[in-house]
Amino acid sequence: MAFIRRLDSDMQQLVYENYNKFLTATSTVRNMQKEFADMDNEMGSLAESMKKISSLSQDLCGVFSKHRESVRKLNDANKTVKSLQFIFNLPEKLQTLFDDKNFAEAVKSFTLVKPKLKLYKNVASVANIYVESMEIMKQTEEKLREQMVDKNSSSDDVFETVRLLNDLEVPMDELHEEMMRCWRFNLSEELDKLESASYLDVLEFVDSGCSAFLTNLSLVTSLHSQLFARLNESGLIDLVDGLMQRLEQVVLNRFVADTEQQQECSILVRALDRIYRRISVSNHLLPGLDYSAMGLSIVVQVSKHQVKLSRKNVIFALNKTIEEIQKELEFPISAPGPKEEQKASQFVSKLEQSFLVYVKTALANLLLFTASDVTFSGFETTQFAAGFGIDVHEGVVIGCLEDLCEQGKGPLSNAKATPPLLMLIVAQFMFNMQGKSLAYIIDLCQEQFRLVGHRDRKSKRLTKTESITAKVQQGAEFLLKNYVDARAMELSQLIVNGVESRDWLSCGEPRAVRSVMKRFVEHLESIDLLLKTIMDSDIAKKERTPESVRASSSARSRNLHNTYDTGSISSTLERMWTEKIEFFEKVHFNCGSVLSAIVKICLKSFLESVRLQTFGRYGLEQIQVDCYFLQQQLWKYVSDEATVTSVIDEIVSSVVHRSVQPRIMEPSAVKEICDRA
């Protein structure tokens, strides 16, 4: 029951709600009917008004149709009057615009009335106006031409000026020719200033000078394409090509001049990279123009010059180091002491280290040309990288070594200008180079500049290490030979002076070894000490025993007695069959070879000097004592004692032949005198 009552209640509520909605809808319909009735009345009134307006409009059209022709004639007359008034006021207006430099408005005003002016120019009242207007426009044209060629005018100004001149019926061919002359003059003048102006460095030269010129050249080509697109571009191509070729020469001259002033290589490479990129962009100036080869040519020529300059700088720095060593060295007349010996070793090391530093510094600077951030280093190896690497290898490394060899055979080998000790230092430095550092710097260069492949392929463009090593060794040996000759000349002069300054016929009985022989041995000892500090010794020295000394002395005494007893003919025949002694044989880099060469030359000089003298009894005995002393001392310094003994015997034999009383002393007496010395 409760459920039924609830349903009944819901039904009653729905009935009441629907009834209420029905009443509301009925009221709304009634209101709409009323409003439609009002609108119907208003629409009827509006239709009546429209009929009246239409009727009135028809009446007005009928009235105006009678006066329409008159109004048209009046309007045409008004236009004619205004046009005539504009023409009569044209000279004054054009002059005002000209004075105000409003050339665009002046040209516009003139071109509007120009056809009518030409039409009525024969009319008396218009003729003067025509003449005055043409005169003003002629002045305007001149001003526009001046503005067109003014180098301070912007590209927009030039474009507008050419358009105005074209509106004034100036031929485009004439304007083109005038603009070409202007561009050629202005750009050539800019190149002149670029060539003569001073800049902080080559980088500023590129950024401030070359970039501005290339920008202006680009503007010229852009303007030409806008202004004279219908004309032939052959003249512009010739202009651009000529200016670019001149720019190439200006750039090369500037880069060469700045590199001669020892500017930093990093700045040079950055500037070279920028000018290359600027020139590469110029390929887009005109169709058919390609300046990539020009840019690469500049890079190659500047890099080659830098290689030559690096080679020159290395040799200059090395020569300066040699000059410093020469100033530090002291060359007294007497034998050099321990200070010189110590300095010699230090100076050899200094030269080695300095040369390596100079070459490695040059290679490091030139390596900047192949940096990854440098545009032109990204070319294929056939274009730049490999060629540049070979230039560096041949120009700097091989070239410096060849220059060093030439100096060893040239200025440094001059005994009058170069002290002997300096010759020895440089010779030992060169010898050490070919044995140690030469292969190192060659390998370093080949690795840094990616030439290992060329080396492995045994490219003919690369100098072989063996070849340059042989040259350096030859130069070192040549310089060492000059050192030997110079030192031998000094010591020989000492001995020869000792021979020539004595009266051998009337000299007294020998009681001691002459002091000149002692000084000679002292010099040899100092040279021996010096050589031991800078080079190896291969003398297989043996301790002399009293028995060996006596045996040598007895043999020598027998030889001398035989010489005296058998006569000069037999001794001469004996010397003919003996082995020939080489006094000027090749000198090697060891103490024994150097000292042996010096001793041989000195003994040869001793031999030749005594052959020019005549000896008495005591003179012969004095020479015998001196030679015995030399034989007892020189064996320590030479590698071939037998040769030295043979020469000494020949000296004594020659003195015997030159003696008026050829009677030699007993060996025991000679030994006693030498022992007292």
HUBELFEN-V965050 format. One record per run of one state. SS is the DSSP state (hx for helix, st for strand, lp for the rest). FROM is the first residue (numbers start at 1). TO is the last residue. Records with the same first field share a line. If there is no record, write none. Layout:
SS: FROM-TO, FROM-TO
This chain:
lp: 1-1, 65-67, 89-89, 100-102, 121-123, 150-154, 168-171, 197-201, 228-233, 261-264, 285-291, 329-337, 371-374, 379-384, 410-410, 414-419, 449-451, 457-464, 501-514, 535-545, 567-567, 578-590, 611-614, 616-616, 635-640, 658-658, 660-666, 677-677
hx: 2-64, 68-88, 90-99, 103-120, 124-149, 155-167, 172-196, 202-227, 234-260, 265-284, 292-328, 338-370, 375-378, 385-409, 411-413, 420-448, 452-456, 465-500, 515-534, 546-566, 568-577, 591-610, 617-634, 641-657, 667-676
st: 615-615, 659-659
